[in-house]
Amino acid sequence: MNTMDLLSAAYHPTANEFYSHLLKQPGLSYDKQHQLWIAARAQDIEEILASPDCAVRPIGEAVPLALQGTSAGEVFSLLIRMNEGDAHHCGKMVMQQCLRVFEPIQIHQTSKQLASKLASELNFEEANALNHFAQRLPLYTVASLLGFEPKTLPLITDAIGQFVLCLSPLSGPTEIESASKAAQTLLTEFHMLVQTQTVKPNSLIAQIQTRAKELGWNNANAILCNLIGLLSQTYEASSGLISNALTCLIQYPDQREQLSQQPKLIPAFVTEACRLHSPVQNTRRFVISDTVVAGIHLRAGERILLLLAAANIDPAIHVQPLEFDIARAKHRLYSFGSGRHACPGTAIALAISHSAIEVLLAQHIAWEQLNWRYRRSLNGRLPEFFTKENE
């Protein structure tokens, strides 16, 4: 790979080879063309994520310039995962605590029911059915846990698909306009849900409302915006996790047969697929005050690209890191962050993917006829499936 491939590695077929090369270099490296630091080693990434001097957004730009003054920008400004400081601390506690309430088995059961119904509506003789399944199941599951009725799930899913367009630097004015319209639709649907008497007592949204009152998170609009944020995180990361696991089913027919006979191995399979083919390949941090990180003096205003996918295959963490091994004794996943920036929905994403693989293994799918390409993205590894005859 050349320098330009630094930002295209997420959708490059041989990304892990590039990351392995970077892992042989000590510490951070600097990319002059893109004017940013690169962190690949797990130890360095952990230190950067833990540093209060390395923030999610650059100094003076809490909302991307292209989104300012739009409905999508209003939602973005209230997302706790995109903001630092005491003002967002309470909201983070509420979301983290409530997302960890659900047991993986409960999520798996809910998701499996939805997966079975969704699979019954699709024709898996067509490769695009896998794309549709992987994209919709995570959102159906999380929206159901929130408390939305089944009839509303397609609308919510389509709106989130439009909203996430604004989160990509690759999006232009047309995508941002669509995202803003979708943001209004989503806010309307959430308002309707919380203002009626239809909120289920055990739903995620009911638990968030209760915990928010207990901890003093009184900004109702911020709560709704962060529920949209939760679904937007689910959209690509969880569907990417399912799709990357499917590429492993295609690549390793022996393990596919083993999983069919021993479904209890599916969680380990999904975790290893996530480690080796991370759905979230990288994230960024912005230095907000002069500091020393990983032995490097960094100045306020500098940028760091954290290669989470590289940390997943760091030989200092995993033995034979490029081998796909579902019997691996220990996994340390950096796909969903680390430390204070660890995603509280990791267990949910893994449980949904578990149910997806379990249901798909029971379908009549011509695995040997499938191939895939990666959708263009700066930070997500997002396979799209097609039949070999259509290459």
Phi and psi in degrees as a GROMACS rama.xvg file:
@    title "Ramachandran Plot"
@    xaxis  label "Phi"
@    yaxis  label "Psi"
@TYPE xy
-94.9846  -174.984  ASN-2
-59.3091  -37.7046  THR-3
-60.3615  -27.0025  MET-4
-71.3058  -10.6371  ASP-5
-56.8655  -40.3797  LEU-6
-95.4694  -2.16502  LEU-7
-111.865  2.39102  SER-8
-59.761  -32.4918  ALA-9
-56.6372  -32.9155  ALA-10
-116.654  19.984  TYR-11
-91.4024  135.656  HIS-12
-58.5769  -31.2459  PRO-13
-111.171  39.2413  THR-14
-56.9608  -39.3072  ALA-15
-63.2318  -29.7215  ASN-16
-65.3946  -41.4646  GLU-17
-63.7948  -45.1641  PHE-18
-64.2194  -38.6421  TYR-19
-61.3066  -37.8985  SER-20
-64.6845  -43.1407  HIS-21
-65.006  -34.618  LEU-22
-67.543  -17.9104  LEU-23
-79.7685  -12.7628  LYS-24
-91.5193  139.473  GLN-25
-75.5052  135.68  PRO-26
64.9078  -158.949  GLY-27
-78.5213  150.858  LEU-28
-123.51  159.506  SER-29
-115.382  129.483  TYR-30
-98.4536  108.48  ASP-31
-67.9224  -36.4888  LYS-32
-63.2859  -44.9303  GLN-33
-97.2079  -1.33008  HIS-34
53.3908  54.9735  GLN-35
-149.771  155.66  LEU-36
-85.0346  149.655  TRP-37
-117.924  125.988  ILE-38
-115.147  122.354  ALA-39
-116.947  -34.9114  ALA-40
-73.5188  142.431  ARG-41
-57.536  -42.9526  ALA-42
-60.7446  -42.4643  GLN-43
-68.583  -40.0111  ASP-44
-64.63  -40.6844  ILE-45
-61.1613  -42.058  GLU-46
-65.6102  -41.7137  GLU-47
-66.6747  -44.0565  ILE-48
-64.2753  -28.3947  LEU-49
-84.7299  -14.9571  ALA-50
-77.0471  126.993  SER-51
-69.8583  -12.0641  PRO-52
-88.4392  -3.36578  ASP-53
-116.667  107.953  CYS-54
-104.236  166.678  ALA-55
-74.3479  -32.0368  VAL-56
-121.006  151.877  ARG-57
-70.1337  160.574  PRO-58
-58.2704  129.064  ILE-59
74.5393  10.2537  GLY-60
-138.776  69.3607  GLU-61
-64.3892  -30.2575  ALA-62
-121.159  133.591  VAL-63
-52.5606  141.932  PRO-64
-55.4537  -38.8108  LEU-65
-66.7572  -20.7322  ALA-66
-97.5408  -13.1438  LEU-67
-62.7045  132.039  GLN-68
87.0293  5.45149  GLY-69
-113.065  164.519  THR-70
-64.0543  -37.0535  SER-71
-63.9512  -37.7194  ALA-72
-66.5446  -35.7262  GLY-73
-62.0579  -44.2754  GLU-74
-63.5102  -46.0958  VAL-75
-56.8743  -41.0335  PHE-76
-63.4794  -20.7073  SER-77
-104.751  1.85018  LEU-78
-73.4293  120.379  LEU-79
-66.9239  -27.2171  ILE-80
-75.8273  -13.3167  ARG-81
-107.399  9.72718  MET-82
-137.032  153.129  ASN-83
-113.439  173.631  GLU-84
101.254  168.743  GLY-85
-63.3135  -31.4026  ASP-86
-61.3771  -24.09  ALA-87
-108.697  -0.153547  HIS-88
-63.5787  -44.6399  HIS-89
-62.3788  -44.5872  CYS-90
-61.4921  -39.606  GLY-91
-62.8395  -41.2903  LYS-92
-62.0009  -43.0807  MET-93
-60.8667  -50.9922  VAL-94
-64.9475  -42.7494  MET-95
-62.9688  -46.6307  GLN-96
-65.3962  -41.3292  GLN-97
-72.5429  -36.1091  CYS-98
-68.582  -24.8683  LEU-99
-89.5164  0.32013  ARG-100
-70.572  -38.0215  VAL-101
-74.3695  130.646  PHE-102
-76.7659  144.112  GLU-103
-53.4697  -36.6049  PRO-104
-65.8498  -35.9588  ILE-105
-67.1115  -43.5406  GLN-106
-63.9697  -43.0911  ILE-107
-59.6597  -43.5297  HIS-108
-65.2291  -45.0772  GLN-109
-61.5791  -46.3152  THR-110
-66.7048  -37.5752  SER-111
-65.2971  -38.6476  LYS-112
-61.7897  -45.8021  GLN-113
-67.0065  -38.3812  LEU-114
-63.6016  -41.8451  ALA-115
-63.8915  -42.8333  SER-116
-66.5267  -44.4448  LYS-117
-62.946  -42.6087  LEU-118
-62.698  -35.5882  ALA-119
-66.9549  -18.1338  SER-120
-96.1662  -2.71455  GLU-121
-113.511  153.531  LEU-122
-105.761  103.115  ASN-123
-79.7634  6.58413  PHE-124
-72.2697  -17.5314  GLU-125
-102.846  129.53  GLU-126
-61.6463  -30.8511  ALA-127
-65.0397  -19.0043  ASN-128
-62.6231  -34.7618  ALA-129
-66.9236  -40.2508  LEU-130
-62.0031  -44.3942  ASN-131
-63.3959  -45.5143  HIS-132
-61.3279  -49.7099  PHE-133
-65.0956  -33.0157  ALA-134
-76.4233  -36.938  GLN-135
-89.5429  -36.0032  ARG-136
-56.9697  -47.5202  LEU-137
-59.0672  -42.4189  PRO-138
-70.559  -38.5633  LEU-139
-57.8545  -43.0795  TYR-140
-66.6328  -51.432  THR-141
-67.7273  -39.1474  VAL-142
-64.0353  -35.9622  ALA-143
-67.2724  -42.1469  SER-144
-62.4604  -34.2116  LEU-145
-66.1845  -32.1503  LEU-146
126.295  5.05805  GLY-147
-72.4625  145.26  PHE-148
-75.566  154.104  GLU-149
-53.6336  -37.3031  PRO-150
-66.0728  -20.9122  LYS-151
-89.7787  -15.2293  THR-152
-59.3537  -44.3577  LEU-153
-61.3073  -39.7074  PRO-154
-63.176  -45.9236  LEU-155
-61.1746  -43.7294  ILE-156
-63.6715  -45.2728  THR-157
-64.2729  -39.6347  ASP-158
-66.8932  -40.0271  ALA-159
-64.5068  -39.1639  ILE-160
-58.3631  -35.2664  GLY-161
-77.0905  -38.6159  GLN-162
-64.3992  -41.5939  PHE-163
-65.4424  -14.079  VAL-164
-59.4599  -30.7752  LEU-165
-74.7221  -14.0023  CYS-166
-84.8254  -9.76631  LEU-167
-97.1322  133.161  SER-168
-64.5198  -13.8833  PRO-169
-79.8525  -11.5358  LEU-170
-79.1247  146.18  SER-171
-110.039  -168.774  GLY-172
-56.8193  -37.9488  PRO-173
-64.5206  -46.0804  THR-174
-65.1182  -38.4392  GLU-175
-68.1938  -36.8231  ILE-176
-64.5236  -42.2414  GLU-177
-63.5837  -39.6187  SER-178
-64.8495  -37.6545  ALA-179
-67.4257  -40.3692  SER-180
-63.8082  -40.2417  LYS-181
-65.4442  -37.5784  ALA-182
-60.8202  -41.0077  ALA-183
-64.9604  -41.7677  GLN-184
-60.5301  -45.3764  THR-185
-66.0243  -43.0206  LEU-186
-61.5595  -38.7977  LEU-187
-63.2422  -44.8844  THR-188
-65.3195  -40.3841  GLU-189
-68.8358  -39.4626  PHE-190
-60.1024  -43.8696  HIS-191
-61.9608  -38.3405  MET-192
-67.8363  -47.1817  LEU-193
-79.9605  -19.7599  VAL-194
-91.5711  -7.85248  GLN-195
-98.9257  -179.283  THR-196
-96.3194  18.7289  GLN-197
-92.4499  -0.988966  THR-198
-66.3597  122.337  VAL-199
-73.8861  135.151  LYS-200
-55.402  -34.0251  PRO-201
-97.4658  7.20238  ASN-202
-72.9291  160.91  SER-203
-63.2087  -39.242  LEU-204
-67.1637  -35.0504  ILE-205
-66.2631  -40.5039  ALA-206
-66.901  -37.7806  GLN-207
-65.1983  -42.8948  ILE-208
-60.833  -44.52  GLN-209
-64.484  -47.1252  THR-210
-68.0871  -34.1286  ARG-211
-62.4693  -41.0222  ALA-212
-65.0769  -40.4976  LYS-213
-65.6585  -37.0376  GLU-214
-96.1849  -4.79433  LEU-215
85.7835  24.5174  GLY-216
-87.6917  92.8449  TRP-217
-101.104  6.81007  ASN-218
-89.3698  94.8343  ASN-219
-60.376  -38.6045  ALA-220
-66.3693  -38.5636  ASN-221
-63.8806  -37.9816  ALA-222
-62.1789  -46.9133  ILE-223
-64.0946  -41.4945  LEU-224
-62.7417  -35.8608  CYS-225
-77.2042  -21.0106  ASN-226
-70.7847  -37.5875  LEU-227
-63.3606  -41.3777  ILE-228
-61.0244  -38.6999  GLY-229
-61.0474  -44.4363  LEU-230
-68.8052  -35.0289  LEU-231
-68.4218  -35.4726  SER-232
-64.5571  -38.6079  GLN-233
-64.4983  -35.391  THR-234
-55.0891  -57.4443  TYR-235
-92.8449  -40.3246  GLU-236
-63.7168  -46.6823  ALA-237
-75.3028  -38.9814  SER-238
-67.307  -34.9928  SER-239
-65.2213  -37.0928  GLY-240
-62.6223  -45.4165  LEU-241
-62.5495  -47.8417  ILE-242
-64.2034  -39.4574  SER-243
-68.4108  -33.5536  ASN-244
-65.1048  -35.9688  ALA-245
-66.083  -36.6003  LEU-246
-62.1309  -32.5196  THR-247
-71.7017  -35.2076  CYS-248
-62.6142  -36.5771  LEU-249
-71.0906  -41.7692  ILE-250
-72.4073  -30.8733  GLN-251
-122.114  77.6953  TYR-252
-60.8119  -31.0987  PRO-253
-64.9346  -40.9623  ASP-254
-72.0528  -31.3003  GLN-255
-60.3413  -42.603  ARG-256
-66.9719  -40.0286  GLU-257
-63.0932  -41.5768  GLN-258
-66.2942  -35.3569  LEU-259
-62.4788  -35.8318  SER-260
-87.1319  -26.1111  GLN-261
-131.034  76.5399  GLN-262
-58.9926  -20.8919  PRO-263
-64.8609  -15.9751  LYS-264
-85.3017  -7.2083  LEU-265
-60.9371  -43.552  ILE-266
-57.1699  -41.265  PRO-267
-66.1262  -37.5314  ALA-268
-62.1911  -46.6638  PHE-269
-63.2442  -42.4833  VAL-270
-63.1915  -41.7766  THR-271
-68.9109  -36.291  GLU-272
-63.3755  -39.2108  ALA-273
-65.131  -39.4262  CYS-274
-66.1964  -47.5583  ARG-275
-82.0101  -27.3976  LEU-276
-131.775  72.3941  HIS-277
-61.9014  127.49  SER-278
-66.3939  -31.6368  PRO-279
-106.012  112.315  VAL-280
-86.6088  -32.5102  GLN-281
-156.753  166.837  ASN-282
-146.458  170.715  THR-283
-122.39  152.791  ARG-284
-134.28  149.833  ARG-285
-121.371  127.55  PHE-286
-76.2596  120.684  VAL-287
-102.657  -11.0577  ILE-288
-155.287  150.86  SER-289
-53.8856  136.03  ASP-290
-158.597  172.443  THR-291
-118.902  121.505  VAL-292
-131.859  131.056  VAL-293
53.8316  34.1497  ALA-294
79.232  4.89152  GLY-295
-110.777  133.557  ILE-296
-78.9026  117.612  HIS-297
-112.183  143.774  LEU-298
-104.052  150.172  ARG-299
-55.1914  134.198  ALA-300
101.175  -14.5942  GLY-301
-77.6408  159.4  GLU-302
-119.111  150.65  ARG-303
-130.846  132.076  ILE-304
-100.086  115.455  LEU-305
-95.6343  113.167  LEU-306
-87.3813  86.0559  LEU-307
-60.5757  -37.4357  LEU-308
-64.8274  -32.9439  ALA-309
-68.5173  -41.5521  ALA-310
-60.3354  -32.5669  ALA-311
-63.8224  -24.8012  ASN-312
-115.448  23.0042  ILE-313
-69.0626  120.852  ASP-314
-64.6426  -15.7015  PRO-315
-72.8983  -15.3397  ALA-316
-108.423  -43.0838  ILE-317
-123.488  132.677  HIS-318
-73.2438  137.278  VAL-319
46.0161  61.9983  GLN-320
-65.5579  -20.8939  PRO-321
-89.9907  -0.864616  LEU-322
-86.9949  137.42  GLU-323
-86.8469  111.696  PHE-324
-139.27  103.036  ASP-325
-75.3327  -9.20214  ILE-326
-93.89  10.2872  ALA-327
-55.8686  130.493  ARG-328
-65.5631  -42.1826  ALA-329
-133.009  141.033  LYS-330
-121.058  137.141  HIS-331
-126.304  110.049  ARG-332
-96.5435  128.656  LEU-333
-105.749  1.37296  TYR-334
-56.851  -32.4337  SER-335
-111.904  28.1837  PHE-336
88.0919  -168.232  GLY-337
-159.533  153.338  SER-338
60.2775  -133.497  GLY-339
-69.5702  -12.7442  ARG-340
-108.281  21.0689  HIS-341
-74.2656  135.661  ALA-342
-70.4223  124.152  CYS-343
-72.0761  -8.46083  PRO-344
-97.0763  13.7686  GLY-345
-58.7133  -46.9104  THR-346
-62.3176  -34.703  ALA-347
-65.6072  -46.1779  ILE-348
-61.396  -42.6311  ALA-349
-67.0682  -38.9769  LEU-350
-67.5737  -38.9333  ALA-351
-64.1839  -42.3078  ILE-352
-65.9628  -36.0437  SER-353
-57.4766  -49.5198  HIS-354
-65.3696  -37.3512  SER-355
-61.1728  -48.2879  ALA-356
-65.3291  -40.8365  ILE-357
-59.884  -43.8837  GLU-358
-71.7499  -41.0423  VAL-359
-68.6735  -30.7626  LEU-360
-65.088  -21.1777  LEU-361
-89.1568  -3.06035  ALA-362
-90.7661  160.432  GLN-363
-87.6541  92.9969  HIS-364
-119.829  129.564  ILE-365
-82.1378  78.1476  ALA-366
-56.5723  -38.2085  TRP-367
-69.4334  -13.3519  GLU-368
-94.5483  -1.22858  GLN-369
-94.4988  146.87  LEU-370
-140.31  174.435  ASN-371
-151.308  158.898  TRP-372
-130.981  163.847  ARG-373
-102.08  132.466  TYR-374
-66.7034  142.329  ARG-375
-65.3064  121.51  ARG-376
-156.647  147.851  SER-377
-83.084  -20.1772  LEU-378
-140.147  -5.02244  ASN-379
-110.33  144.537  GLY-380
-104.097  102.14  ARG-381
-126.196  91.5067  LEU-382
-67.4872  145.114  PRO-383
-124.018  129.19  GLU-384
-94.5386  148.203  PHE-385
-153.473  162.395  PHE-386
-82.2972  147.667  THR-387
-59.8031  -30.9665  LYS-388
-69.546  -16.1991  GLU-389
-99.5729  11.0007  ASN-390
